[in-house]
Amino acid sequence: MEPTVTDAPDASRYEIREGEQLLGHADYERRGDTVVFTHTEVDQDSGRSGLGSTLVRGALDDVRAKGGTVVAQCSFVRGYIDKHQEYADLVA
């Protein structure tokens, strides 16, 4: 089963899950159409590599689909955007 990334607005975070198992989350604050990413955390004990990148890519794709912008206060999100310039246009 492939992990899925979904927005959990009631918890102010994007979540990555495999079935019902929570593998990680990217916390955010909404400021209008801007999503301020504050913290990203993934389960290092899951034995899966690349979860953080999958989580951030899914979150950024969702922000783009909704016409929003991002502020990357979280160093992991900032580093991902720096390495993947196709997301640079999302930065507010």
N, C-alpha and C positions, 0 to 999 in steps of 0.2 A: 504494500500500500504506500502510495506517495504522500508525503506531508502536504497539508493544505494551509494556506494563509488566509485568515479572515479578520475583518475589522470587528472589534468588540467595543463599540462606542460606550456602553454602560460602564466598562472598566477602563476606558480611555487608553486602549492599547490594541495593537495588532497581535494576533496569536498564530502560532504555527502548531498544528496538531497532526497526529497520525491516529486516525480514528478518534477516539475520545481522549487519548493521551496528550496532554499539553507538553510540548517540547521546548517552547520558548515564547517570549513576548517582546514587543517593542512599544514602550510606553510613550504616550504623547499628550500634548495639550492642544486643544483646538482654539485658534484665534481667527474667527471668521472662516475664510477659505484656506487659511494657512495651518498646516500641521507642524507643531514644534516637537520633534523627537527628542526625548529627554534621557532615555535609558533603554538599552537592549540587553536581553539576557537569554541564553539558551542552555539547555540541559547538556552539560559536557559528558555526563555519564550515560547518555543514550547510545553511545557508540556510533553516532552518525556524524560525519563531517559535512561542512557546508551549510548547516542549518541556519546560521546567522545570515549568511548571504541570501539564502532562499527566502528567509523571513523579510529582510530589508527589501529585496527585489519585489516581492509580492506587495508589500506595503507601499512602495513608491509607485508601482504600477497602478494600484488602487487610487492613490492620490491623483495621479495623472488622469485616470479615467473620470474622476469626479471634477476635474478642472481646477485642482488646488495647487498650492505651492508648499514648500517645506523649509523649515529651519532646522538644521542638524546640530543641536546642542550635544547630542550623543556622539562620542568620538567614533564609535563603530559605524554609525550611519554616515557621518562625515567622511570617514575613510572609504566607505563603499562608493559614495558619490565621486570622490576624488579618483578612484580607480575605474569608474564606469561613467565616462563623460556623457553618455547618452542620457543621464539623469541630471546633468548640470543645469538644464533649463528649468527644472522644478524649484531651484533654490531661490527663495524670496530675497 
